[in-house]
């Protein structure tokens, strides 16, 4: 529990380290290395190879995490908390999402739509943003912050609480592999199938927990909890992902905005077009949700003796 607090402190004060020192970047390099040697033909063989990437890579990451956890537990308490906090922090990012969102808002305030498009494309979404208008760019950013609250904060913390440092690192490896391979193009359709399905499975609970946290956080962040639940009930299954629709629809309803990914889905159809100020509110909603989640963990741990 104390390690989680240290990890959160490190994230908020220092943010993410450079890629050269970031375990997630190493995981991405490991996945890319395996993917570059993948068979180019035959869907079945590609699927098996992609499954091996996840199993073998997950084993490497899990065993490494297990060894590191045993090692730091043998050190003095201050060093144990510091190194354990660094390891856990490497699996999630809160400050990074806040910083990118603030940069997007500043671009809008400077009337630089092109810069906002580039920031959202570089850091938040994989879709082509070159033809999106200001409202669509804002919507894409809101969607990404909502989904990444689940994928990049709640889920790794959830698996850390269940399985310690190895659990958080294995989750991060699967999620990183899905981000690199989970696309339906000719090269990765079958190669990334296993990573996509396992990532979906691992995020079933965290995505729904995130939606619940958004509901609890709504009154504290200027959002409407009743409309949030109404929109979630109508729209949570409209996305291709079985999980992304839960936090995104709850956020859309809470903010009172329409999140429209052209030719894919519309969440909060009765809402207004999002504006840059709504991205600020989305960040506030995320921060309150994380704060409430950490508080609940502390209550469960200190007050009831579990987690």
C-alpha positions in Angstrom: 0.0 0.0 0.0 2.8 2.4 0.9 4.6 1.5 -2.3 1.6 2.6 -4.3 1.6 5.9 -2.5 5.3 6.4 -3.3 4.6 5.4 -6.9 1.9 8.0 -7.2 4.1 10.7 -5.6 6.9 9.9 -8.1 4.5 10.1 -11.0 3.0 13.4 -9.9 6.4 15.0 -9.1 8.7 13.6 -11.7 6.5 12.1 -14.4 7.8 9.5 -16.9 11.5 8.9 -17.3 13.1 9.1 -20.8 12.4 6.1 -23.0 16.0 4.9 -22.5 15.2 4.2 -18.9 11.5 3.4 -19.1 10.5 -0.3 -18.7 7.4 0.2 -20.9 9.7 1.4 -23.7 11.8 -1.8 -23.2 8.7 -3.9 -23.4 7.8 -2.1 -26.7 11.3 -2.8 -28.0 11.0 -6.5 -27.1 7.6 -6.8 -28.8 8.9 -5.0 -31.9 12.0 -7.3 -32.0 9.8 -10.4 -32.1 7.3 -8.8 -34.5 10.1 -8.0 -37.0 10.9 -11.7 -37.2 7.3 -12.8 -37.6 6.3 -15.0 -40.6 4.8 -13.0 -43.4 2.2 -15.4 -44.6 -0.4 -17.9 -43.4 -2.8 -16.5 -40.8 -2.7 -19.5 -38.5 1.1 -19.4 -38.2 1.0 -15.7 -37.5 -1.6 -16.2 -34.8 0.5 -18.9 -33.2 3.6 -16.7 -33.4 1.7 -13.8 -31.9 0.6 -16.0 -29.1 4.2 -17.0 -28.4 5.2 -13.4 -28.3 2.6 -12.7 -25.5 3.4 -15.9 -23.6 7.2 -15.7 -23.8 7.4 -12.0 -23.4 5.0 -12.1 -20.5 7.1 -14.9 -18.9 10.2 -12.8 -19.2 8.6 -9.7 -17.7 6.8 -11.7 -14.9 9.9 -13.5 -13.8 12.0 -10.3 -13.9 9.3 -8.5 -11.9 9.2 -11.4 -9.4 13.0 -11.4 -9.0 13.1 -7.6 -8.5 10.3 -7.8 -6.0 12.2 -10.4 -3.9 15.3 -8.3 -4.2 13.9 -5.0 -3.0 12.1 -6.7 -0.1 15.5 -7.7 1.3 16.7 -4.0 1.3 16.2 -1.5 4.1 12.6 -0.1 4.3 13.4 3.4 2.8 15.2 1.8 -0.2 12.5 -0.9 -0.5 9.8 1.8 -0.7 11.7 3.9 -3.2 12.7 1.1 -5.6 9.3 -0.6 -5.3 7.6 2.8 -6.0 9.8 3.3 -9.0 8.9 -0.1 -10.4 5.2 0.3 -9.8 5.2 3.9 -11.2 6.7 2.5 -14.4 3.5 0.7 -15.1 1.1 3.7 -15.0 1.1 7.4 -16.0 -1.2 10.1 -14.6 1.0 13.2 -15.0 1.7 12.3 -18.7 -2.0 12.3 -19.6 -2.5 15.6 -17.7 0.5 17.2 -19.5 -0.5 16.2 -23.0 -4.1 17.3 -22.4 -2.9 20.7 -21.2 -0.7 21.1 -24.2 -3.7 20.3 -26.5 -5.7 23.0 -24.7 -2.9 25.5 -25.0 -2.7 24.8 -28.7 -6.5 25.6 -29.0 -6.0 28.8 -26.9 -3.3 29.8 -29.4 -5.7 29.1 -32.3 -3.2 26.5 -33.6 -5.5 23.6 -34.7 -2.6 21.9 -36.6 -0.5 21.7 -33.4 -3.5 20.3 -31.5 -4.0 17.7 -34.2 -0.4 16.7 -34.1 -0.3 16.4 -30.3 -3.4 14.2 -30.2 -2.1 12.0 -33.0 1.4 11.7 -31.5 0.4 11.1 -27.9 -3.2 10.0 -27.6 -4.8 8.3 -30.6 -3.8 6.1 -33.5 -6.4 7.5 -35.9 -5.6 10.1 -38.7 -6.3 13.5 -37.3 -5.2 15.6 -40.3 -8.8 16.3 -41.4 -10.5 16.6 -38.0 -12.0 19.9 -37.0 -11.5 21.4 -33.5 -14.5 19.7 -32.0 -13.4 16.3 -33.4 -9.9 16.7 -32.1 -11.2 17.6 -28.7 -13.5 14.6 -28.8 -10.6 12.3 -29.7 -8.6 13.7 -26.8 -11.5 13.2 -24.3 -12.0 9.7 -25.5 -8.3 8.9 -25.1 -8.1 10.3 -21.6 -11.2 8.4 -20.6 -9.9 5.1 -22.0 -6.4 5.6 -20.8 -7.6 6.2 -17.3 -8.7 2.6 -17.4 -5.8 1.2 -19.5 -2.9 3.2 -18.1 -3.9 3.9 -14.5 -6.7 1.8 -13.0 -5.7 -1.5 -14.7 -2.0 -1.6 -13.7 -2.8 -0.5 -10.2 -5.6 -3.2 -10.0 -3.1 -5.9 -11.0 -0.5 -4.6 -8.7 -2.9 -4.9 -5.8 -3.8 -8.4 -6.8 -0.5 -9.9 -7.9 2.2 -7.4 -6.8 4.9 -6.0 -9.1 4.9 -9.0 -11.4 1.2 -8.6 -12.0 1.5 -4.9 -12.9 4.4 -5.5 -15.2 2.8 -8.4 -17.0 -0.4 -6.3 -17.6 1.7 -3.5 -18.9 3.5 -5.8 -21.3 0.2 -7.2 -22.7 -1.2 -3.7 -23.0 1.9 -2.4 -24.8 2.0 -5.4 -27.2 -1.7 -4.7 -28.0 -0.9 -1.1 -28.7 1.8 -2.1 -31.1 0.2 -5.2 -32.7 -3.5 -5.0 -32.2 -4.5 -3.6 -35.6 -6.7 -5.0 -38.3 -4.3 -4.3 -41.2 -2.7 -6.9 -43.5 0.5 -7.2 -41.5 -0.9 -7.3 -38.0 -4.5 -8.7 -38.3 -3.5 -12.2 -37.0 -0.1 -11.4 -35.5 -1.8 -9.2 -32.9 -4.9 -11.2 -32.4 -3.7 -12.9 -29.2 -2.5 -9.7 -27.6 -5.8 -8.0 -28.4 -7.9 -10.7 -26.9 -5.8 -11.1 -23.8 -5.8 -7.3 -23.3 -9.6 -7.3 -23.7 -9.8 -10.0 -21.0 -7.5 -8.3 -18.6 -9.4 -5.0 -18.9 -12.9 -6.3 -18.3 -12.9 -5.4 -14.6 -10.7 -2.3 -14.7 -12.8 -0.6 -17.5 -15.9 -1.1 -15.5 -14.3 0.1 -12.3 -13.1 3.2 -14.1 -16.7 3.9 -15.2 -17.8 3.5 -11.6 -15.1 5.9 -10.4 -16.1 8.4 -13.0 -19.7 8.2 -11.6 -18.4 8.9 -8.1 -16.1 11.6 -9.3 -18.7 13.4 -11.4 -20.2 15.7 -8.7 -16.7 16.9 -7.6 -15.6 17.8 -11.1 -18.6 19.7 -12.3 -20.1 16.8 -14.2 -23.6 15.3 -14.2 -23.6 11.8 -12.6 -27.3 11.1 -13.6 -26.7 11.8 -17.2 -23.4 9.9 -17.0 -25.2 6.8 -16.0 -28.0 7.3 -18.5 -25.4 7.6 -21.4 -23.4 4.7 -20.1 -26.5 2.5 -20.1 -27.3 3.4 -23.7 -23.9 3.6 -25.3 -21.4 1.4 -23.4 -21.5 -1.4 -26.0 -21.3 0.8 -29.1 -17.5 0.6 -29.5 -15.7 -2.2 -31.2 -13.8 -2.8 -28.0 -15.8 -4.6 -25.3 -14.2 -2.4 -22.7 -13.5 1.1 -24.0 -17.2 2.1 -24.3 -17.6 1.9 -20.5 -15.4 4.7 -19.3 -15.9 6.7 -22.5 -19.7 6.7 -22.4 -19.7 7.5 -18.7 -17.4 10.4 -19.4 -19.4 11.6 -22.3 -22.6 11.7 -20.3 -21.0 13.3 -17.3 -19.5 16.0 -19.5 -22.7 16.4 -21.5 -20.8 16.1 -24.8 -21.2 14.0 -28.0 -18.1 11.9 -28.8 -18.3 11.0 -32.4 -15.7 8.8 -34.1 -16.7 9.1 -37.7 -17.9 5.7 -39.2 -17.3 3.9 -35.9 -19.5 5.1 -33.0 -21.4 8.0 -31.4 -21.4 8.2 -27.6 -23.8 10.7 -26.0 -25.8 11.4 -29.1 -27.9 14.1 -27.4 -24.9 16.0 -26.1 -23.3 19.1 -27.5 -20.1 19.3 -29.5 -17.1 19.2 -27.2 -15.0 22.3 -26.7 -11.4 22.7 -25.3 -12.8 23.5 -21.9 -14.4 20.1 -21.8 -11.0 18.5 -22.1 -10.0 20.4 -19.0 -13.1 19.0 -17.3 -12.2 15.5 -18.5 -8.8 15.8 -16.9 -10.4 17.0 -13.7 -12.8 14.1 -13.8 -9.8 11.7 -14.2 -7.9 13.2 -11.3 -10.9 13.0 -9.0 -11.6 9.4 -10.1 -8.0 8.4 -9.4 -8.1 10.2 -6.0 -11.3 8.5 -5.0 -10.0 5.1 -6.1 -6.8 5.5 -4.1 -8.8 6.6 -1.1 -11.1 3.6 -1.3 -8.0 1.3 -1.5 -6.6 3.0 1.7 -9.9 2.6 3.5 -10.1 -1.1 2.5 -6.5 -1.7 3.5 -6.4 0.3 6.8 -10.0 0.1 7.9 -10.9 -3.5 6.9 -7.5 -5.1 6.6 -7.6 -6.4 3.1 -6.1 -5.4 -0.3 
